[in-house]
Amino acid sequence: MMDTLYLVIPCYNEEEVLPETSKQLLAKMQSLMAAEKVSEKSRIVFVNDGSKDRTWEIIQALHQENPIYQGVCLSRNRGHQNALLGGLMTVKNHCDMAISLDADLQDDIDAIDEMVDKYYAGNDVVYGVRNARKTDTFFKKFTAEGFYKVMKMMGADVVFNHADYRLMSRRALDGLESFKEVNMFLRGVVPMIGYKSDKVYYARKERFAGTSKYPLKKMLSFAWEGITSLSTKPIALITRLGTLIFLVSIIMLIYSFVRHCMGATITGWTSLIVSIWAIGGLQLLAIGVIGQYIGKVYLETKERPKFIIETYLSDEDADADKDKTQK
């Protein structure tokens, strides 16, 4: 008997792409069933992350049309990572493996076949990795690849050129559930699970429709969240920076003393410039970075839920609707 696969797709204002996305994913799921790679109990689950358009209405209509489509509606917008986590934790006990992917059809769904094959080969996690960035502008390519390099440099164990297109077995999902932090950065947390993993390489496509939900400002914020959630290196860098600025202040002190002896300075200038170099910038930087960590500790101690599910359209709902129709 083949194992059950659930596709989990976070959605935020995706009414433009959902009709085509659902169509292509259905065709892919049917081909996998026909090839006897996955069970007929496999499902496609859309997670509505507090969308302001008709996204949830479309998901409900898809579910009524075909029970293979399921829907999870969060009580409000919680962000991509929490929406994805909410979907995975909701389906965890109903599947043998789950694949997460974006709704914009940029992730090549043909890579799903190879992911499933690698799962049957004994891998608990299979990462979808971009083999090229031909569709990206130079700026997009430079910033995206820089993101992964900076994350690696800061001590975050992330897979280069991998976003959130991945397969996880039920055992891996159980492992993911044991991570209790509020500030969840899945790209860095999943490798920490430690089970056997592999990679599938694919070419990322152009977005089918709509606009990107990750402009530059949001990408930078996302990167900072990832770094501060996974690593304490920024705090260590403050110590190194403090040492560097202290050495610069010594050089400036010597320079200022020499200039003072030559009579080329105004009274008080020496002490003022050394103080500015040695203290001002360092204090502001240190307070800012440490404040970020204190803020995260504050949120962690509150233990607020990462997501709250308002509605889950499952097989039971489809059966209930069918009974009502028959009556």
N, C-alpha and C positions, 0 to 999 in steps of 0.2 A: 504493500500500500504506500502510495506517495505521500510525502509530507505536505502540510498546509502552509501556503504562503499568503501573507497579508502585505499589500502595498499601502504605505502610510504617506499621505501627501498633505503637508500644511498649506492652508489657503488664506490669504488676506487680500480681499478685493480682487478676486480672480474671475469675475463673471465673463470676461472676454475670452479667456482661454479654456475654461472648464468644459464646454461642450466638445471641443476638439481633444482635449486631454483625456476626458473620460472615454471617448471613442477609441483612441489609440491604445489606452491601457486595457480596455476590454478586449480588443483584438489580440494584444500581447498575452493576456491571461488565458484566453481561449486557446491560443496556439500552444501554450505551455501545458494546458490540460490535455489537448489532443495528442501531444507528444509524450504524455504520461510522466511529466516531470514534476507536476504539482497536483495536489488533490482537488477535486471538484468543490471542496469546501473553502477553497481559497477566496479571498475577498479584496476589494479595493476600498480603502478607507480615506475619505477626505476629512481633514480637520479644519473647521472654520475658526479662525483666530480673531473673532470679533469684527468681522468684515462689515463695512458700511454700505456695500452695494448688494446685489442680488445673489451673492455667492451661496448663502445658506439655502435660499429658495431653490436654487439649481440643484444643490446636493440632495435636498428632500425629494425633488422631482425625479432625480436619477434613481434614488432608492425605491421609490414607488414603481418605477418603470422596470427595474431589474434588481433583485435582492443581492446581487454580487457587489453592488455599490452600497457602502455603509457610510455613515457620517457621525462625526463627533463635533459638537458645538460647545466651545468654551464660553464661560459666562461673560467674558470681556476679552479685549485684546491683551495678550500676555507676551507677545514677541515670538519670533520664529522658533528659537530654541525651546521655549516652554511649550509652544504648540506642538512641536515635533515630539518632545518628551511625553506630553499628554496623550498623543495618539499611540505612541509605542507602548506606554504603560497600560492603556485601555485594551489593546489587542493582545497583550503579552500572553495571557492565559488561553487564548483561542487559536494560536498559531504555533507552528514549529519553527518558522523563520519569518522575519519581517524585513522589508526593504523600504527605506525612506528615500524620497526624491521630491524635487520641487514640482510645482504645478505648471511651470511655464514651458515645459517640453524641451528645455535646453539640455537636460540630462538624457543621453541616448538610451532609450528604453530597450534597444536590442542588446545592451550589455547585461540585461537581467538574466538572459539565458546562461551566460558564462558565470554570473554570480551564483546561480542555482547549482550549476555543475561543480563549482568550487566548494559550495556548501556540502554537497554529497561526497566530496572528496575529503571531508573531515574538518573544514574550516568553520569556526564559529562566527568570525567577522570577515566580510569581504568588502574592501574599500573600492569605490569607483573613483578612479584617478584620471584627470585630464592628461592626454598625451601631447597636447599642443594648445596654443591660444591664438590660432589664426584668425578667429572672428573678433578678437579684442583689438581695441585701439592701443597704440603704444603706451599711453598714459595708464589705461586699464591694466594692461599686461604688467607694466612696471610696478604699479601699486599693489596688484594682487600677489605677484611673486615676492615682492618685498615684504608683504604681510607674513607669508609663511617663513621667510628667512628670519625676520625679526622675532617671530614667535619661537622659533627654534633656538635663536641666540639667547632669548630670555628664559630658556629652560622648559618651555612647553613642548611635550612630545606629540607633535602633530604630523600628519602625513602630508607631504608636499603635494600641492595642487589637488588636494581632496577637500571637498566641501561637506555636504551631508548626504551624499548619495552612497548608501552602504547597505549591505545585508547583515543582519544580526540573528543568530539562533536564539531560541527561547532561553538557553542557558546563559548566553551573553546578555540578554535583556534582564534576566534575574540579577546578574552581576551589576548591570547599570542601575537597577532599582536600589541597590545597597548604597549608592552615593547620595548622601542626604543634603549636600550643600544647596543653598538657595540660588546662588549665582552659578548656574550650570552652563558650562561651555562644552558642548558635546564633542567637538572635534578634538579637544584635548583630553576629555574624560574617557572616551571609548577605548583609546589605546591603553589606558591604565588597567582595563579589565584583565588583559593579559592572556586570553585564550588564543589558540592558533588562528592566524589570520593570513589573508592573501590579498592581492590587488587585481583589479580588472581595469584596463586602460581603454579610454574611449575619447572620441572627439566631441567636444561640447558644441551644441548648435546655437543658432540665433534664437532669440525669444520669439515664440509664435505670435504673440499679441500682447498688448498692454505695455506697461512700463516697469522698469526694475524697482524693486522695493528696497534696494540698497544703494542709495546715492553715496558720494564720497564721504560726506559728514557722518552718515550712519555706519559706513564701513570702518572709519577711523574709531568711532565709538565702540564698535563691535570688537575691533582689534585690542583696544585698551581693556575692555571687559575680559577678553580672553587672557591677556597677559596677567592682569591683577587677580584673576580667579585661579590661575594655575601656578604662578611663580612669585617668589619673594625677591627675585633678583633686582627689581627696581629700587627696593630699599637698600640692598647691598651696593647698588650703583651710587647711591647718595654718599656712602662712606668714601668711595673712590673719588667721587666728584669733590667732596669736601677736602680730601687730601690734595687733589690737584689745585683747587682754588687756594688752599693754604700755601702751597709751593709758589703759586703765582703771586700771592700777597707778599711772600718773602722777597721775591725778585723785585716787585714794585717797591717794597720797603728800601731795598738796597739802592734802586734807581732814584727813589725820592730823596734818600739821604745824600746821595752824590749830588743831585741837583740842588739840594738845600745848601750844601757846602760851597757850591759854585755861586750861590746867591741868585739862582735863577727861579726861585719859587716865592710864592706869596705866603706869609705867615699863616699856618694852620692848614695849608694845602696838603702837606705830607700825611698828616694824621687822618685827614678827611678821605683822601683817595684810597689809602690802605684799608680803612674801615669799610668803605663801600665795596671794594673788591673782596674782602675777606668774609664779610658777614651778610650783607644785604641780599644778594642773589641766592646764596646757599640756603639761607633761612626760608625764603619764600618757596623755593623748590622742595626743600625737605618737608616743610609743613604740608604742601600740596599733595605730595606722594603718600606720605604717612596718613594724611587725612582720608585718602581714597581707601586705604586698607582698614582704617578704623570704621569707615562707613560700611564696608563689606562685613566686618565683624558684627556691627550693629544689626545689619539685616539678618545675618545668620542666627544671632541669638533670639530673634523674634520667631524664627521657624515658621514664617508665613508659607502657605501652600504655593507651589510653583504654578499651579493651574487648578481651576475648578471647572468640572464638566457640567454643563447645563442639560444637554441632551445627547444620547447615544442611539443612533439608528442602527439596530442590529438585526440579526436573522429573526429574533423573537418578534420584533416589530413587523417585519415582513409577513411572518406567519399569521400574526393577529389581523393584519389588513386583509390577508387572503381569506381568513375565516369570516370576516365581516362581509366581504364581497359575496362569498358563497351563500351566506344566510340571506 
